[in-house]
Amino acid sequence: KRFREYPTLKNEPKKRNLETLCAAFREFVISAKQYWAELVNQLQSTYCLILDGSVCFSGASAPKGYVTCNKAYVFLGDLTRYHNEVANISLPPSCSDVDRSSALATEGASEYYHKAMSIIDDNGTPHNGLAVIATK
């Protein structure tokens, strides 16, 4: 819905248009990260969930609150990766492509994927997120 507020600007130069769209995307990702982080905090406090890594389930035996937190951590990892990728666009051209992708793409995202794995260890989605980071 938020991207509809930022229509393509046909009369602006492409660089300016990209900057406008990246700024809108950054704003969207930041608000989405805040939403998912707040949801995890609410679930943890409401249902007294232990999310410090000391409790781990297999997929079928995990209570719904833990399943939701697992998914939220995966979403947070994805959103962090997207946010870092968009921040990558504004780096100076002197940075090499390797610096751009590896330095920023892993910042914070892998922590969320590891948190997801610490809740439900046999879910493949956080492993896939880590593989995406590793192949950049």
Secondary structure by P-SEA (a helix, b strand, c coil): cccccccccccccaaaaaaaaaaaaaaaaaaaaaaaaaaaaaaaaaaccccccccccccccccaaaaaaaaaaaaaaaaaaaaaaaaaaacccccccccccccccccaaaaaaaaaaaaccccaaaaaaaaaaaac
